[in-house]
Amino acid sequence: MNKTKLLPLAAAALAIPGIGLRALHLLNGFDVDSGLPTAGSPWVWVCAVFFVLCAVLYGVLAARRKACRLKSCSARITRCSA
């Protein structure tokens, strides 16, 4: 698979469960009458942990891509200057 398509595919794959978790959080994490967040709702933590894990995964994928791009760029510069 082409590595340039990895980041958009990861974003799309992580968006689907993220939307579902956010919907569950909005449905179950708030009091119906007052609209205030429910104290001790587990959906707040589930969503927060999922979003942090997604951000870390996406950051790692982006950093690896940038490192590969910089490595190939520096190899081209040394080849061209020699």
N, C-alpha and C positions, 0 to 999 in steps of 0.2 A: 504494500500500500504506500502511496505517496505520502511523505511525512507532512507536507503542507496541508493536507486534508485532515490531519489528526486533531488539531485544535478545534476547528468548527464541528467536527463529529463528536468530540468530547463535550463541547458546550451543548449541542443538541441532545445528546444522550443524557446529560445531567439535568437538563431543563425539564424533562418530562416528570421524573420523580420529584423534582423541586416544586413544580406547579401543584402536584398532588399533595405534597406535605404542607405547602402553604395554604391550600384550600382546607385541609383538615384542621390546620391551626386556626384559620378564621372561623370555621364552623364550630369547633370544640373549645377554643381557648378564650372565649369571651362570654360574659353573662348576657343572656338574651334580653332581660329587662333594662339593664343600665348601659350595656354596651362596653363596660369596663373589662379589662383583662381578668381572668379568673386566677386567683392566687394559687400557686403550686401546680399550674397546668403543665403536664409533661410535653405538650405539643410545642411549647416555647423552646424547650431544651432540645427536642428532636430536630426542629427546624434549624436552630442555631448550630448544632453539631453538624448537620448535613451541609449547611451552607459553608461552614468553615472547612470541612473536608473537601468540598468541591473547589473552594478557592485555593487550597493547598495543592490539590491535584493539578488544577489548571496552571498554577504558578510553576510547578515542577515541569510540566510539559512545555511551557513557554520558555523556561530557563534552558532546558535541554536543547530546544530548537535554536535559541539565540547562541548558545555555546557552539553548536555545530555550524551555524552560519558564520560566526566570527572565526572559527577554525578554518573553514574553507576560504574565507576572505583573506586571511593572513597567508595562506598557502599560495593563493593567486598573486598576492603582492610580491612575495619573495620570488616566485617564478618569473614575474614580469620584470622585476628590477635586476635580475641576474643576467 
